[in-house]
Amino acid sequence: MIGGSQDRPVSPGTPATLVLLAAALALGVAVVLGVTGGQFAGGPSDAGLPKLAGLVILCAGAVPSLALLWLAAFGYGGLLRHVLTPGCQHGRVIEAGMGMAALLLLHWLVGVTLGVGLATTLAVTGLGVLALIVRLFVGLRHRKPDAAALARALPWTLALCGAPLGLMLVAACAPPGTMWRVEAYQYDTLTYHLQLPREWLALGRIAGLEHNVYSYLPSLVESGYTMIGSLHASMPDAVYACQLFHVTLGVYAAWALGTVVTSFVGARAGCVAAAVFLAVPWTLITASCGYNEMAVIAFGATALVLMADVWSQRLGGAAAVGFLVGVATLSKLTAGPMIAVPIGLMLLLRLNPALRWRQPPSWKVGLRSLTIATLAGLLTLSPYLMRNAVWTGNPVFPFATDVLGSAHWSQAQAERWAAAHGLHSQIGDDRLGPVARRWLFNTGYGAVGGKAIQLDITDIARFSHEGGFPVLWVGMLLMFLCAARRGSTRRITWVMALMLIAQLTFWLFATHMQSRFLLPLLLPTSIVIGLGLGRLCEQTPRLRFIWPIAAAALPVVLFTVSLAVLFGQVRPLPQEGTSHDPPPGFWVDTLWLFVGPEGAGHPINALPRGSRVCLIADNGGLLYLQREAGYATPFDTAPLALAQQPPTATHAPGSAPGTAPNTTPGAVTARLVASGYTHVWVGWSELDRLAKTHNQDPGTGIEAVRTLSEHWQRYD
């Protein structure tokens, strides 16, 4: 029995054809609305048809590579399910989640040890596809006779997922750098999430890069982007496929959390929970970027699907749960305390929703389940810890540098990283203000209205309006009151509430409280909303006409907020016919995108072939560069800083031993030239922002760079 769901009669669904047509219509309307909200790569003209045609072309171009990855995932997932959880229900969703986790982890292991490239990708995915083919061939002889009958009816609420998915497709087909001012126009995508796979493909392996500290993070999802890049021959050509892959992870996450709700109150409420998750603005923003948040929620939701089954108390089920939360942590380290720890406590206290509310917990069984899950999770994490230990001597670098070592960093660099990512960074001791601004009344979580605020260069992670009415959280509270009453949903509702409290506690007391870091809260929140709606339908049989209104209200409101967010977060591309002559290379730091042969080009790409550019404070165009460039993150040693620190074993020509190194503009320029650099690019606005938000290296501060630039010849 799964939470008593098998005692519940299955209500007849709506004909599948009608539901799918309604979902497609909602998706199409959302796409049409979305493409009118700003420019995107599908067509830089104002005409709607070229934009729609471009979007279709971009999506179609991504289908082969994405299909290959998901088919391979189902192949690996079928094997894992057969070994670990053969009797678990909801097999398809579990196979997809565990299989994608296995695929990404396997490619990551091969990429670190043997290398990356097209051959590696085809080998890793080919094994999974082969496993799927063998399984399907064997399964043809054991097909269930009622499989076709189950496909003839679908819950009408599935159509609610169409509109938010349409917005995601539009946003995912926008070039990084043109969308989401609240995320610095996808600065992280351009300089980290997709730039690292580009460099790894050039190197032929996944490796730590001393100029990019983010390469020492687990980077499991970035391993998936590397696979896609190899299939498309280059990362710039794979940008949209990578973003669409992250969309598919978000769709899968919605499917998985909806499955948890379905286990208790039926598929109609499960689809509402999925629609709520997809319609939240922060989901739209992150899912359409080449980020890693959707993988965290996807693997966490898969673990909860297992937790909603009595199989999670068996050895294989507990091992599968540990594997999934371990992979979620490899996707993003904050998933450890926000996903793995709450689920571990559920296992220890036997709070998994499959067990009856009044069943006394058995510490023996709970401790056994937690031990197995912990061992499986640590085994999953161990390659990352060993890799970093070999690369840097610190298994969790760039964290815990004061205890485990700072590797190639100086003490000042380690302190700069801790200041930017530590507990008191950016907010000091005031924590009540950020709770309201970045969580409860945040536009990204569906707050309606609010007061317009004046933003400056340091307010990257803030929306233009704050203090709106918290529709999502009020809706969640009301549905909690419905679901927490006596019945089959009581236990899981309280368990989800405890999970949400644990996540909030970690965010409040152990992070620098960025709004986006609260995304894992959507996992228990969406489940509670779905459970509450299901119970509302049960408890008010005479008012069934109210249920469709209640079911559609929250997804529609959240979709409306997401649409407004999309319209307000766009940076248009240059229009056709506009002159794109390269401006002076030292002084212009406006966004310049390389979006195909007919789009605008970064001025650096107009330099003669063979040029090598020293980037100072790159402002987000790194991924689009077609010339060799040297750069560093704000926490690493920049090429300019290296030019100011000549090797201690040598001396400048004509200098006597023991004399101070020559750091005059002429000497620094000479060292840059000796290092092979032919040009320098300065992003002045980014340099100014870094000076106000991070404690920059004095040698690369805005005043030092301005002094040096006065001695450089301008390139026109």
Buried (B, 14 or more C-beta within 10 A) or exposed (E): EBBBBEEBEEEEBBEBEEBBEBBEBBBBEBBBBBBEBBBBBBBBBEEEEBBBEBBBBBBEBBEEBBEBBBBBBBBBBBBBBEEBBEEBBBBEBBBBBBBBBBBBBBBBBBBBEBBBBBEBBBBBBEBBBEBBEEBEEEEEEEEEEEEEEEEEBBBBBBBBBBBBBBBBBBBBBBBBBBBBBBBBBBBBBBBBBBBBBBBBBEEEBBBBBBBBBBBBBBBBBBBBBBBBBBBBEEBBBBBBBBBBBBBBBBBBBBBBBBBBBBBBBBBBBBBBBBBBBBBBBBBBBBBBBBBBBBBBBBBBBBBBBBBBBBBBBBEBBBBBBBBBBBBBBBBBBBBBBBBBBBBBBBBBBBBBBBBEBEEEEEEEBBEBBBBBBBEBBEEBBEBBBEBBBEBBEBBBBBBBBEEBBBBBBEEEBBBBBBBBBBBEBBBEEEEEEBBEBBBBBBBBBBBBEBEEEEEEEEEBBBBBBBBBEBBBBBBBEBBBEBBBEEBBBBBBBBBBBBBBEBBBEBBBEEBBBBBBBBBBBBBBBBBBBBBBBBBBBBEBEEEEEEBEEBBBBBBBBBBBBBBBBBEBBBBEBBEEEEEEEBBEBBEBBEBBBBBEEEBBBBBBBBBEEEBBBBBBBBBBBBBBBBBBBBBBBBBBBBBBBBBBEBEEEEBBEEEEEEEEBBBEBEBBBBBBEEEEBBBBBBBBEBBBBBBEBBBBBEBBBBEBBEEBBEEBEEBE
